[in-house]
């Protein structure tokens, strides 16, 4: 496995006591996922980058394509602008994250974890989508709760390849 294909480990340094992920690490992780999704999953990063450079500029009116490096630079500048906007939004949100609000979030998270444990205990085993529905939260929220509870040793996570219909 190539270095760039290894999953990044997250630590609780990027968040509060629950590793809530607020801060620059969260924004960078989301941006990295978005960039990787834009590049696709075909081959290594260098091969994907070369393929994208070759595709840029195709299909322009008049048959004249812009130089690949110019297009690549524009794409990189767009990503940088988006990263900067994400960092500014994170900073703005952090301004309002007073100790009182962090305490409220921590209390709410504890309540949600207790509800999740009760729902899982009732069914014995649940998929994230089922837990999300039971708690009336998004699937991403359920995944967040599950990973936090797994880090704390409250649940075990089982991973399998999904069955295709």
N, C-alpha and C positions, 0 to 999 in steps of 0.2 A: 504494500500500500504506500503510495507516494505521500510525502509530507503534507502537501496541500489537501489531500483527500481525507486526512485524519480528522475526526470530530474534535472540536475544541472543548476542553473541560471548563466548566464554569465553577466558580468558587463563590462562597458567600461574601467575599470581599466586595463584590459588585452591588450588593444590596444591603438591606437592613438585617435585623436579627433573624428574619425568616428567609433571607436571601431573596428578597422581593424583586431584585433585578432592576430597581430604579437607578438610573445613572448612565454614564457614558458607555459602560460595557453592554448594557441592554440595547442601546441604539446601534452600536457597532455590530452586535451579533445579528440584529434584525437586518441591517444593511448588508452584511456578508451573505446572509441567506438569500436576500433579494438579488444580489449580484450573481450568486451561483445559480439561482433559478433562471435569470436572464441568459446566462451563458449556456445553460442546458447541462445534461449529464453525459454527453457523448465524448468519451475519451478523456485524456488528461487535460489539465488547465491550459497548457501551452497549445495543444492541438485545437482546443475549443477556441482559444483566442485567435489563432491563425485562421481558422475557418470563419469566425465572425468578421475578421478584417477583410477576408476575401469577399464576403457577402455584402459588405457595406458599400453603398453607392449604386448597387444594382437596381434597376427598375426606375431610374430617374428619367424625366422627360427629356427628349432629344438624344437619348442614348449615351449621354456624357456622364460618367460617374466621377464623383469627388474622390480625391486621393484617399486611400484607406487610412493613412495616418491621421489625416484631418478628421475623418469620421470617428476614429478611435479617440482622438483628443476631445472631440465634442461629447462623446459618450462618457468619457472619464470626468470631464468638467461637469456634466449633468449629475453624475453620481456624487461628486464632491459637493455640489450645491445642495443636493438632497441630504447628504450626511450633515452638512452644516445646519440646515433647517431642522433636522432631527435633534442635533445637539442643542440648538437654541430652544427648541420645545422642551427638551428634558431639563434644561437649566431653568426655564420659566416654571415648570411644574415643581422642581425642587425648591423654588423660592416659597411655595405655599406649603411644602411638606414640613410643617412645624412638628416639634416633638409630640404635641397633643394629637395631631393628625396621624402621625406614625403610630402612636399608641392605639388610636381608634382602629387603624388598619390592622394592627397586630391582633387586637381583640376580635375583629370581624373574621380574620383569617383563622384564628383558633376555633371560632364558632363554625365556620365552613368546614374545617377539618373534622370536627366532631360529627357534623351532619354527614360528611362523606364516609367516615368510618362506620357510622350507624347504617347507612345505605348499603355499603359493601358487606357489612356483617350480616345484614338481612338476606342478601342475595347469595353471599358466599364468594362470588366472583363477578366482576363487571368490566365492561369495556369503557373507555373514556367517554364515548358518546352517550352511553347509558347513564353514567354518573352525571354528566352534564345535564341530561334531561331530568334526572331525579332531583338535582339541586337547583334547576332552573338557571343555569349559567352556561356560558359558551363552552365548546369543547376545549378551546385553548385554556380557559380558566380551570377546567377539570384536570387537564394535563399538568398545569402548574401545581394544583393542589396535590396531585398524585406524586409528582417528583419531589415536592417538599416533604411529604409524608414518608416517601421512600428514603430520603436522606436522613430523616429522623428515626428511621427504623420502625415506623408505624405500619407500613404496608410493604409487601413484596410486589415487584413488577415483573410480569411474565411477558416475554416478547416472542412473537411468532410471525412467520410469513403469512400475509392474508390469503385466504382461499379465494380463488377466482371462480366466478359463476359459470 
